[in-house]
Amino acid sequence: MFPEYRELITQLKNSDHHFGRLFEQHNTLDQKIKNMESRVETGTHEQIEVLKKEKLLLKDQLHAILRKASASA
């Protein structure tokens, strides 16, 4: 996710608690979705879609933080 911001992501994960928490939530949701899709965890199609929407919202929030941080750098 966001390879162009790889270094900035590393910096923000260490320095910005809010960003780190959002990043961890995104990764946790991503893994849960993958587990549900591969039937490692149970989940309906509707549940997976809800999780994907949550993950997308987190991704949008992370991207906004990255854009703002890179503009002020």
C-alpha positions as protocol buffer text, in pm:
chain_id: "A"
residue {
  index: 1
  type: MET
  ca { x: 0 y: 0 z: 0 }
}
residue {
  index: 2
  type: PHE
  ca { x: 135 y: 340 z: -106 }
}
residue {
  index: 3
  type: PRO
  ca { x: 485 y: 236 z: -217 }
}
residue {
  index: 4
  type: GLU
  ca { x: 566 y: 598 z: -300 }
}
residue {
  index: 5
  type: TYR
  ca { x: 531 y: 681 z: 70 }
}
residue {
  index: 6
  type: ARG
  ca { x: 728 y: 383 z: 208 }
}
residue {
  index: 7
  type: GLU
  ca { x: 981 y: 592 z: 404 }
}
residue {
  index: 8
  type: LEU
  ca { x: 718 y: 836 z: 530 }
}
residue {
  index: 9
  type: ILE
  ca { x: 498 y: 548 z: 645 }
}
residue {
  index: 10
  type: THR
  ca { x: 786 y: 409 z: 851 }
}
residue {
  index: 11
  type: GLN
  ca { x: 848 y: 751 z: 1007 }
}
residue {
  index: 12
  type: LEU
  ca { x: 482 y: 813 z: 1085 }
}
residue {
  index: 13
  type: LYS
  ca { x: 427 y: 467 z: 1233 }
}
residue {
  index: 14
  type: ASN
  ca { x: 701 y: 552 z: 1484 }
}
residue {
  index: 15
  type: SER
  ca { x: 615 y: 915 z: 1551 }
}
residue {
  index: 16
  type: ASP
  ca { x: 238 y: 952 z: 1505 }
}
residue {
  index: 17
  type: HIS
  ca { x: 30 y: 735 z: 1739 }
}
residue {
  index: 18
  type: HIS
  ca { x: -293 y: 802 z: 1547 }
}
residue {
  index: 19
  type: PHE
  ca { x: -137 y: 705 z: 1214 }
}
residue {
  index: 20
  type: GLY
  ca { x: 16 y: 392 z: 1366 }
}
residue {
  index: 21
  type: ARG
  ca { x: -320 y: 286 z: 1509 }
}
residue {
  index: 22
  type: LEU
  ca { x: -498 y: 342 z: 1177 }
}
residue {
  index: 23
  type: PHE
  ca { x: -226 y: 153 z: 993 }
}
residue {
  index: 24
  type: GLU
  ca { x: -253 y: -143 z: 1232 }
}
residue {
  index: 25
  type: GLN
  ca { x: -635 y: -145 z: 1204 }
}
residue {
  index: 26
  type: HIS
  ca { x: -604 y: -147 z: 824 }
}
residue {
  index: 27
  type: ASN
  ca { x: -364 y: -441 z: 829 }
}
residue {
  index: 28
  type: THR
  ca { x: -580 y: -633 z: 1077 }
}
residue {
  index: 29
  type: LEU
  ca { x: -889 y: -585 z: 859 }
}
residue {
  index: 30
  type: ASP
  ca { x: -694 y: -684 z: 550 }
}
residue {
  index: 31
  type: GLN
  ca { x: -588 y: -1012 z: 713 }
}
residue {
  index: 32
  type: LYS
  ca { x: -939 y: -1081 z: 842 }
}
residue {
  index: 33
  type: ILE
  ca { x: -1083 y: -1028 z: 494 }
}
residue {
  index: 34
  type: LYS
  ca { x: -824 y: -1260 z: 339 }
}
residue {
  index: 35
  type: ASN
  ca { x: -900 y: -1524 z: 604 }
}
residue {
  index: 36
  type: MET
  ca { x: -1274 y: -1498 z: 540 }
}
residue {
  index: 37
  type: GLU
  ca { x: -1232 y: -1514 z: 163 }
}
residue {
  index: 38
  type: SER
  ca { x: -1011 y: -1823 z: 190 }
}
residue {
  index: 39
  type: ARG
  ca { x: -1252 y: -1981 z: 443 }
}
residue {
  index: 40
  type: VAL
  ca { x: -996 y: -1984 z: 727 }
}
residue {
  index: 41
  type: GLU
  ca { x: -1252 y: -1776 z: 919 }
}
residue {
  index: 42
  type: THR
  ca { x: -1626 y: -1790 z: 871 }
}
residue {
  index: 43
  type: GLY
  ca { x: -1800 y: -1492 z: 722 }
}
residue {
  index: 44
  type: THR
  ca { x: -2081 y: -1414 z: 484 }
}
residue {
  index: 45
  type: HIS
  ca { x: -2039 y: -1221 z: 163 }
}
residue {
  index: 46
  type: GLU
  ca { x: -2218 y: -929 z: 330 }
}
residue {
  index: 47
  type: GLN
  ca { x: -1982 y: -932 z: 628 }
}
residue {
  index: 48
  type: ILE
  ca { x: -1682 y: -932 z: 396 }
}
residue {
  index: 49
  type: GLU
  ca { x: -1824 y: -637 z: 202 }
}
residue {
  index: 50
  type: VAL
  ca { x: -1876 y: -439 z: 524 }
}
residue {
  index: 51
  type: LEU
  ca { x: -1515 y: -508 z: 627 }
}
residue {
  index: 52
  type: LYS
  ca { x: -1389 y: -404 z: 284 }
}
residue {
  index: 53
  type: LYS
  ca { x: -1573 y: -72 z: 317 }
}
residue {
  index: 54
  type: GLU
  ca { x: -1422 y: -16 z: 662 }
}
residue {
  index: 55
  type: LYS
  ca { x: -1077 y: -96 z: 523 }
}
residue {
  index: 56
  type: LEU
  ca { x: -1127 y: 149 z: 237 }
}
residue {
  index: 57
  type: LEU
  ca { x: -1223 y: 426 z: 481 }
}
residue {
  index: 58
  type: LEU
  ca { x: -907 y: 358 z: 680 }
}
residue {
  index: 59
  type: LYS
  ca { x: -700 y: 363 z: 361 }
}
residue {
  index: 60
  type: ASP
  ca { x: -851 y: 700 z: 266 }
}
residue {
  index: 61
  type: GLN
  ca { x: -766 y: 839 z: 611 }
}
residue {
  index: 62
  type: LEU
  ca { x: -411 y: 707 z: 590 }
}
residue {
  index: 63
  type: HIS
  ca { x: -365 y: 854 z: 243 }
}
residue {
  index: 64
  type: ALA
  ca { x: -488 y: 1195 z: 359 }
}
residue {
  index: 65
  type: ILE
  ca { x: -238 y: 1192 z: 647 }
}
residue {
  index: 66
  type: LEU
  ca { x: 42 y: 1090 z: 410 }
}
residue {
  index: 67
  type: ARG
  ca { x: -42 y: 1362 z: 158 }
}
residue {
  index: 68
  type: LYS
  ca { x: -51 y: 1626 z: 432 }
}
residue {
  index: 69
  type: ALA
  ca { x: 276 y: 1506 z: 586 }
}
residue {
  index: 70
  type: SER
  ca { x: 455 y: 1492 z: 252 }
}
residue {
  index: 71
  type: ALA
  ca { x: 336 y: 1842 z: 159 }
}
residue {
  index: 72
  type: SER
  ca { x: 474 y: 1988 z: 481 }
}
residue {
  index: 73
  type: ALA
  ca { x: 806 y: 1802 z: 455 }
}
